[in-house]
Amino acid sequence: MSFQQQQKHTAKFSEFELLAQSIVEGFISGMHKSPFHGFSAEFAEHKIYNSGDSTRHIDWKLFAKTDKLYTKRYDEETNMRCHIIIDQSSSMYYPNKKEHPKLVYNKAEFSALASAVLLQILKKQRDAAGLSLYDDSHSFYAPEKGNERHFQMLLNTLETLALSKPKALKTQTYEVLHQIAEQLHRRSMIILFTDMFQSSRDSKELFEALRHLKYNKHELILFHVYDKNTEYDFEFGSTPKHFVDVETGASIDLFPEIVQEQYKTSMLDYVHALKGKCDQYNINYVPVDIRRGFEKIMLTFFQKRNKFL
């Protein structure tokens, strides 16, 4: 069974933890066959050698296997703190899989499983992990810890999120992110999953909150999750459709083909402006299509972690 087929086969989230483990193992196995194979099985104990580093800790056995220089890391060097934040507002439960039978996950399910995948990696690397969930309020918070009981609690919380239903709540991202930032006292890698749909306030408020998350030398990765087929390309066929805003309840009837090109242009402009703003604030902006799997998320994490430590 291929990696993508395996994801579809287990889409009902039975054995949630095992599913996350299998995704990580599939990714690491694939890394052996890629130009990034140096990150693979021993990522928890090595870092890439940089000019100026001491040569006494170079792992020459690993050099013989990979033809790349890595230095050994020790327990006190490997620990990192990572806090994962997930937007669970109503728009994150889009698309409705009953209306899109080929879709494996909606945005909330995808973000929950992606976070579980990252937790598996963090646990393997002996890092400390924390978790926040928010909609119109800061609905869940767990500080960064590294023990097994804590990881199990976080996984259970993510599984509950993956199986939950939308609550028809508006997003107040900028307010909640300020609250979370106030609770993060030690330098951490912060990972935010959101679809960036705001029901109020302008982008300036949001980016002030994102900048607050970077305070105290935190590293912020913003995974902008979306469904490319519908939210970017507006592929709804040629028949008239009834569209309902999942957060406000506002609705409209229209022929998708009539507005498709104008919509796509507006969306491209929006994403371009969003990326530019993230660049301005030195935020790692990573767009992620929920139909494309988890490889991009894991690869981004490994690359940023290596630079963070």
N, C-alpha and C positions, 0 to 999 in steps of 0.2 A: 504494500500500500504506500503510495507517495505521501510526501509531507502534506500537500494540500488536501488530498483525499482523506488523510487521517483527521485533519481539522474538521472536515464536513461530517465524517463518520461519528465524531464525538461532540457534535454541536449542541447536544442537550445538556452538556456539562455534568454528565455522570462521571464520577471519579475526577473531580475538578483538579486536585493536586497532581494526580497521575498524568492528566492531560498536559498540565503545565510542564511537568518533568519531561514528558516525551517530546514536547516542542523544543525545549532546551537541548536535549540529547540529539535531536535531529539537526539542529543548527550547528552544534559543536562537531558532529560527524561530518557535516557538509563543509565546515571550515578546513578540515584536513585536506580537502580537494581544491581549496581556493587559494588565492594569493594571500589570504589573511590567516593561513593555518597556524601561524605563530601564536595567535590568541587562544588556541583551542584548549586542550585538556589541562594545561598547567597554568591557566590564566590567573589562578588564585595565588600563585607563589612567585611569579616573575613579572618584571617590567622591561620594556625595551631599553637597551643601553643607549645612553646619550653621550655625546662628546663631552668629556670633562668628568664623567662619573668614574669612581674607583673601578679598576679592572679586577680587583681581588675577588669580587663576588660573581664574575661572569660564569654562566653555566655552559661549559664547553661541550658537554654531552648534548644539550639542546641545540647548540650551534651546529654540531655535526648533523643533526636531523633536519634543521630548518634553514641553515646557511644564514642565520640572523643572530645578532648578539642580544642576549637577554641577561639581566642580572637577577640573582636570587633575592627574594624579599623575605623578611622575617615577620613573625606574628604581629609585632608592634607596628610594623610598617603597612600591613595589608588592610587594617581596619579603616573603614570609611563609614560615614553616616549618610543615609539616603532617605529622603522623605518623599513619598509618592502622594500626589493630590489628584483626585478624580472628580470631575464635574458630573453630577448625577441629576441635572435638571431634565425637564421633560424632553427637550430637543435631543438629548443624548440617547433616547430610546427609539430614535428613528434610524433606519427605515423599519416599517412594520413587515416582519418576515412573511406574514400571511399574504401580503400583497406583492412580495418579491421572493418567490419560491427558490430562486437560485442563490439567495443571500444566506450566508452561514451565521453571521453575527450582526446585531445592531451595534451602534457606537458604544453604548454602555457595556454590553457584553464583551465587545472587543477590548475595551479599555480595562475591564476587570481581569480578563484572561491575560492580557499583555502585562498587567501589573503582577499577576501571579507568576508569570514567567520570570520577570525581573526579581521577584522575591526568591525564586529558586536559585538564581545566579548569585544574589546577595548572600544567601545562606551558605552556598558553596564557597564563597570567598571570605566568609567569616565577617561580613560587614553588618552593621546595625541598620535596621529598616523601621520606618514609621509610615503612617498612613493617615490621610485626611479625605473625607468625602464631603461634598457640599452641593446644595441646590440654592434655595433662598436663604439658607443659614448654614452654619458650620455644623453639619449633622453628625459627624464622627471624627474623632481625633485619637491617635495612638502615637506616643513619642517613639523615638528611635531606640530600639533594643536589639540584641543579637541572640537571645536564647530561643530554644526550640519551642517552648510554650507560646512565646510571643509570635513567632512566625506562624504557628498553627492558628492562633487567634486572627491574625491578619488574613490568612488564606480563607478562613471561614467567613470573615466579613466580606471578602471579595466574591466568594461563591454566592452569598446572600444577595449581593448587588447584582450579580449576573442573572439571578433568577427572579429579581424583583420586577415590578411593573411601574410605569411612569406615574407621578403624583400630580401632574398638571401644575407644576410650580415654575415660577419665573426665576431666572438666574440673576443673582446679585453678586457676580464674581468679584468685582472690585472690593466690596466690603469684606467678603469672606477671606480673600487672599491677604488683606491687611491683618485680619485676626490670626491667620495661620502664621504669617511672618513674625508676629509678636511672640509666638510660642517657640520659634526656632532659634535657640540661643547659641548653638555651636555650629561651626562651619560644616555645611552639608551639601550634597548634591540633591537638588530638588527637581522632581519630574512631575510635570503637569499634563494630564490628559483632558482635553476640552475641545469642543467643536467651535468655540469662539463666537457663538451666537448670543448676543446680549439683548435683553428686552428693554433696557433703559441705560441712560448715561452715555456719554460719548467715549471714544477710544482713549482719550487722555486720562480719564479716571482709571480705566483698566490698566493702562501701561504704568501709571504711577504705582498701582498695586503690585504689578509684576516687578517693577524696579525695587519696591520694598522687599520682595522675596529675595532679591540678590544682595540685600544688605548683609553685613558681616561676612563678606567674601563667599557667600553661597554661590554655587553654580546652578543655573536654571536651564532645564531642557523643556521646551514647550512642544509636546506632540499634538499637533492640530489634526484631530481625527475627523474623517469625512467619508461619505459614500460618493465616489467619483461619478458613477453612472447617473445618479439622480441629482445630487447637490451641485455638481460642477457641470455636467454635460446635459442635464435636464432631459433625460431620456424617458419620456412617458408615453411614447407612441403618438398616433395621429388622432385618436378619438378624444372627445372632450372629457376633462377630468374635474373633480371637485377637490380643491386643495384646502386643508385646514391647518392653521397655525397651532402646533401642539402645546404651546405655552399660553397663548392668549385666547385661542378658540376662534379667532377671526377666520373667515373662509372666503373663497372666490371660485367661480367656475370659469374655465377657459380652455382653449385649444392649445396644448403645449407647443406644437410646432410653430405657432404664430409668434411666440415670444422667445423661443429657444435660443436663437442667435444673440438677441439683445441680452438675455439672461446670462449666457456664457461670457459675453464681453464684460458685463458688470461684475461677475464673479472673478474673472481674471484680474480686473482692476482692484477688486477688494483684496485678493490674496497678495498681489504685488505690493499694495500699500501696507498690508499687514507684515509681510516679510521685511520691507524697508524700515518699518517702525521697530521691529525686533532687532535688526542690524544696528539701528541707532542706539538702542538700549543695551546692546551686547547680550542679547538673549538668543540662545540656540533654538532657532525655529525649525521644526521638522514636520512637514506635512505628511500624513499617513492615510492612505486609502484602506479602509477596513476590508476590502475585498482582496488585498494583496498579501496577507499573512503578517508574521511578526519578525521577519528577518531584519527589516530596516530598523526596528526598535532595538533589537539586541545589538546589532552592529554599532548603532549610534551610542548605545550605553557603553560598550567596551572602549570605543574610541575616546569618549569624553571622560570615562573613569581613568584611563591611562594618563590623560593630561591633568586631571584633577589632583591625583595623588602626588 
